[in-house]
Amino acid sequence: ELFAACDVCAFPVCRPCYEYERKEGTQACPQCKTKYKRHKGSPPARGDESEDDASDFNYPASANQDQKNKIPEKMLTWRRNSGASDDIGLTKFGSGEIGLHKYDSGEIPHGYIPRFSHSQVSGEISGASPDHMMSPAGNAGKRGHPFAYVNHSPNPSREFSGSLGNVAWKERVDGWKMKDKGAIPMTNGTSIAPSEGRGNGDIDACTDYGVEDPLLNDETRQPLSRKVPIPSSRINPYRMVIVLRLIVLCIFLHYRITNPVRNAYPLWLLSVICEIWFAFSWILDQFPKWSPVNRETYLDRLALRYDRDGELSQLAPVDIFVSTVDPMKEPPLVTANTVLSILAVDYPVDKVSCYVSDDGAAMLTFDALAETSEFARKWVPFCKKYNIEPRAPEWYFAQKIDFLKDKVQTSFVKDRRAMKREYEEFKVRVNSLVAKAEKVPEEGWIMQDGTPWPGNNTRDHPGMLQVFLGHSGGLDSDGNELPRLVYVSREKRAGFQHHKKAGAMNALVRVSAVLTNGQYMLNLDCDHYINNSSALREAMCFLMDPNLGRKICYVQFPQRFDGIDTNDRYANRNTVFFDINLRGLDGIQGPVYVGTGCVFNRTALYGYEPPMKSKESGLFSKLCGGRTSKSKSTGSKKSDKHADGSVPMFNLEDIEEGIEGSGFDDEKSLLMSQMSLEKRFGQSSVFVASTLMEYGGVPQSATPESLLKEAIHVISCGYEDRSDWGREIGWIYGSVTEDILTGFKMHARGWRSIYCMPKRPAFKGSAPINLSDRLNQVLRWALGSVEILFSRHCPIWYGYGGRLKFLERFAYINTTIYPLTSIPLLIYCILPAVCLLTGKFIIPQVKPGSVFALACTKLRKYLY
């Protein structure tokens, strides 16, 4: 009996042929040459990966799979039945204490922690009113709209579902059988001969019509991206220069150390120490750039695989975060342009959710966001109708280009003129809000319904949540749905550490997991708008790649800026860093996280390890009765966990093995698993259940009321107490440059990152326009690096024995110690003046005639 042994092209083979090819042959599919994966019932063969020991991609859903899909439901049901949902650790402000539920039992083995590849999502929420979207302290009047939850779970009947490109093998095999008989199946169940239809070709399981292999199936088997190494004719001269300079540097330091100046020994010693430091910092800076790479993406292949016309899109859902604090320093109009560019992005609307974090709890930001949501109903359809770039109106209308180029619709000029007028009116409304906010009333701000604004005290206020747009919150001017737009202001109380931007981002991670739970997350500053509407698709070419995507923690885009003068007097472009250094790191383990313009894998932010390949045991080990590669890897992971605190409590391989082993038939095991997860992620049963859903979505049994209650709960100021938030999960605390620290932790666990540089810049932001702002920015970066250097996360010693590559560690060390270079640089600049005043010199005096002889002597010595 034939079955689809290959999960890429679904080429049908019989079981004996499959077993023979894996044991004696090339272990590859005869059609697409993709390496076979091990299926259930197959004996292990050489080169099998530990995480794919019993792949069942091409088999019908088994009882184990059904059981795995029901585990979050079991957890939520158990929490409700046991009454634990009534005691979920809400903050008690009267006594100033945090009432967290305590457990006496210990944590459980790794095998009891499940993870899901499919999820069910609740349907439309019609009963959620705007009044329920706010905290009990206040509401937004008529500003809000109800939101909806859409099923993001992969459809198993589609050929390419999820992020692995699975194949509906049964339909494909049936198609092959009918093709051999000379008939092609039609959608209505009838069949036609090849001469009556589209001609000879493969049978596509999704559309049920004949397609040519070179046009469709070959494309769907191709990778979504490609790594392009720098040509050797360009990179080898650069490497030779590095090596040559290193040799000259060693010769120079040898001469300086072996020829001290006796009459000026302190000055000589200081100069040598400074020169050694300069050499060390130069080495740290140069060698991570040894093997830079370029990358190409194929958006057409991505669309062919996951987003075909006329079918439901299988692109992964993305939650986009925008953070702002003070609307007087970060103008609301700038934030509005960023939000508008997000809402108009070229991505399925049901897959995009925008969360705006207002860490200043400003009513001005709230009102400006309400105005933005109304203007978006006209702006978004205009952008998509005429495919304009960029989709931030301020920068689109400011372009000094021929806006009629490539436009063929006769209505474009009229619509553009009308839209520009609408935007100018929108600007006037926002500016009037800003002018009004400059005069704060003595009694505080009052909302439209007469209740006081909950955020009048920016340092002591409840959590606030408001949904402005969504699938049930109104349509645009053309009658189409709009992406979700959610306002979030986390709770703040006196006596609690709020951790500035890192704490605000972690609050967004949790509230988004409860409401939408997108598989990936994009982080943007409020002044960075989407300049390339295909930026999310560019990132998906890496994150949804069947082979590469599972090991990627984030895709970093370069920072580009508007408003920089021709000479770039303040060095805002950072050309060397963004165009050279990060491309060099991309050839090692990936670029560092630079704080904005980054698409994250939610699984990596939760502190999980990536799936790792196990090395095959050597001949000597097998002959001596050594353990298998799987047991080796398990043992090494356990030893690493005891040796290094950077390794999280759970990893994906342990989770998958635990599901197959236990199945959670025992209610006690389920209880202990829930307790252990809550100690790690916090006491929210809905959020804990969301962490087990690899492809996003919210549990089907969750009601709108419970979701709203949990969303307010997870942004409370005491939620992170006694959990791993900020230590192993989410944005890491301990430095004002939380971006460097967060990326370092993920790289130390073994994840790799990707540097994506599309031809049209993906994002653009606002650069400092004066020297004072630029110096404050540089000072903040330097202080953050020094904080990491003197913390337990110092890359000099943190994570040894883990999975951080050697040259990647070099780069992180250079990132943390570069501020210290200012000290030897200052000393070295003062030394010449000291020498002139004292009459002493830091180098031995050499007669003019002996310089050439000395150089020849040294050269001969090192040549021979």
Buried (B, 14 or more C-beta within 10 A) or exposed (E): EBBBBBBBBBBBBEBEEBBEBBEEEEBBBBBBEBBBBBBEEBEBBEBBBBBBBBBBBBBEEEEEBEBBBBBBBBBBBBBBEEEBBEEBBBBEBEEEEBEBEEBEEEBBBBBBBBBBBBBBBBEBBEEBEBEBBBBEBBBBBEBBBBBBBBBBBBBEEBBBBBBBBBBBBBBBBBBBBBBEEEBBBEEEEEBBEBEEBEEEBBBBBBBBBBBEBEEBBEBBBBBBBEEEEBEEEEBEEBBEEBEEEBEEBEBEBEEBEEEBBEEBEEBBEBBBEBBBBBBBBBBBBBBBBBBBBBBBBBBEBBBBBBBBEEEEBBBBBBBBBBBBBEBEEBBBBBBBBBBBBBBBBBBBBBBBBBBBBBBBBBBBBBBBBBBBBBBBBBBBBBBBEBEBBBBBBBBBEEEEEEBEEEBEEEEBEEBBEEBEEBBEEBBEEBEEBBEEBEEEEEEEBEBEEEBEBBBBEBEBBBBBBBBBBBBBBBBBEEEEBBBBBBBBBBBBBEEBEBBBBBBBBBBBBBBBBBBBBBBBBBBBBBBBBBBBBBBBBBBBBBBBBBEBBBBBBBBBBBBBBBEBEEEEEBEBBBEEBBEEBBBBBBBBBBBBBBBBBBBBBBBBBBBBBBBBBBEBBEEEBEEEEEEBBBEBBBEEBEEBBEEBEBBBBBBBBBBBBBBEEBBBEEEEBBBBBBBBBBBBBBBBBBBBBBBBBBBBBBBBBBEBEBBBBBBBBBBBBBBBBBBBBBBBBBBBBBBBBBBBBBBBBBBBBBBBBBBBBBEEBBBBBBBBEEEEEBEEBBEEBBEBBBBBBEEEBBBEEBBEEBBBBEBBBBBBBBBBBBBBBEEBBEBBEEBEEBBEEEEBBBBBEEEEEEEEEEEEEBEEEEEE
